[in-house]
Amino acid sequence: MEVRVRSGDTLWDYSRLFSIPVILIIDSNTDIENPNALHAGQSIKIPGYTTETYTIQSGDTFWKIAQSRQIDIEVLLLLNQHVNPNGLQIGQNIMIPIRVASMIVHGKGRYDFQKMTRDLNRLEAVYPFMKRTVPGKSVLGLPLHLIRIGQKGRKVQINAAYHANEWITTAIFMKFLNEYMLALTNGEAIKGVPAITMYTNSELSAVPMVNPDGVNLVLNGPPEEPEEEPIRLNRGNRDFSGWKANIRGVDLNKQFPANWEFEKERKPKQPGPRDFPGHSPLSEPETKTMAELATREKYDRLLALHTQGREIYWGYKGLEPTESRVLAQDFARLSGYEAVCYVDSYAGYKDWFIQEFRKPGFTIELGHGQNPLPIGQFDEIYANMLGIFVRALT
């Protein structure tokens, strides 16, 4: 929702009127040169609100409307500066603010790139303090969306859907993203932690879908171009439910220079549905983007969401810092998952992150069963993961 500044207005006035933390209003209006010196006529975004049109009925006054809607009459005056409050006419339209108090994201279904993008667009419109950029693109040119929320403190990177048939991880993260911002604008806590505390202490930096081409392949079948190549790589099978790789048949979580040569020797030698680490590390645009992000942003913590196994992998060749054990134990306690230090798997994003930066990195295997996990596990997985998300940001 946007409002027009009146002479003498401040962002702190808007914070009081709308019961929104002023830092969220400031971060929603980063294009303003000086938040302490607003100019009449400026447009200011108020997060957590939308508007609806109301048609004046017989006997209506601004006071009665404000009282019935339980809003400050000053809010009505702010949103309807063109209206004479003492001369309302039947049939006249005015704007009413609506606080968003329910979820936008509904991830309990097939969650492809298009659905994620629609949800991101809607979230961005309601919560403009969420910043979205595109640091890279997939093989087929789909944007790898990078989402940022929070203050410049501890940097926490969360990524999902490295593997195509693990697309449920994107839906799980997107629900948390929505719940987090909903709690921020409604003054609520998650798992006993005030959302604003997470916001002021940490910056969440997330790539919700690392492998959009692969996810679309699993859920929607091969694209028009190149239609035949994925079918050939899938040995002529048009059922892509077991496909993990990107559209070129490269396993994106076997692509990082962390014992890649060892992994290459024992994995498939040609592109296919799963496990091929590529002909060289970081050969794919998706993995190049993720490596460049970590190098540039210098994250303090990293969570890579995968399925399945209900396990948390947190070590790599003894290079993990002491903080990793503490976090892994907390994650395990909060989720009921098992914390596993070392596992016979290499060349993953978490492995490389620990190797290069000596910071806590985690591969979290959500749920249990056979990929792709049934959507019926969604609620259980989300309940297990919610505490991990919160702990990662505190």
Buried (B, 14 or more C-beta within 10 A) or exposed (E): BBBBBBEEBBBEBBBEBBEBBBBBBBBBBEEBEEBEEBEEEBEBBBBBBEBEEBEBEEEBEBEEBBEEBEBBBEBBBBBBEEBEBEEBEEEBEBBBBBBBEEEBBEBBEBBBBEBBBEBBEEBBBBBBBBBEEEBBBBBBEBBBBBBBBBEEBBBBBBBBBBBBBBBBBBBBBBBBBBBBBBBBBBEBEBEEBBBBBBBEBBBBBBBBBBBBBBBBBBBEEBBEEBEEBBBEBBEEEEEBEBBBBBBBBBBBBBBBBBBBEEBBEEBBEEBBBBBBBBEEBBEBBBBBBBBEBBEEBEBBBBBBBBBBBBBBBBBBEEBBBEEBBEBBEBBBEBBEBEBBBEBEBBBBBBBBBBBBBEBBBBBBBBBBEEBBBEBEBBEBBBEBBBBBBBBBBB
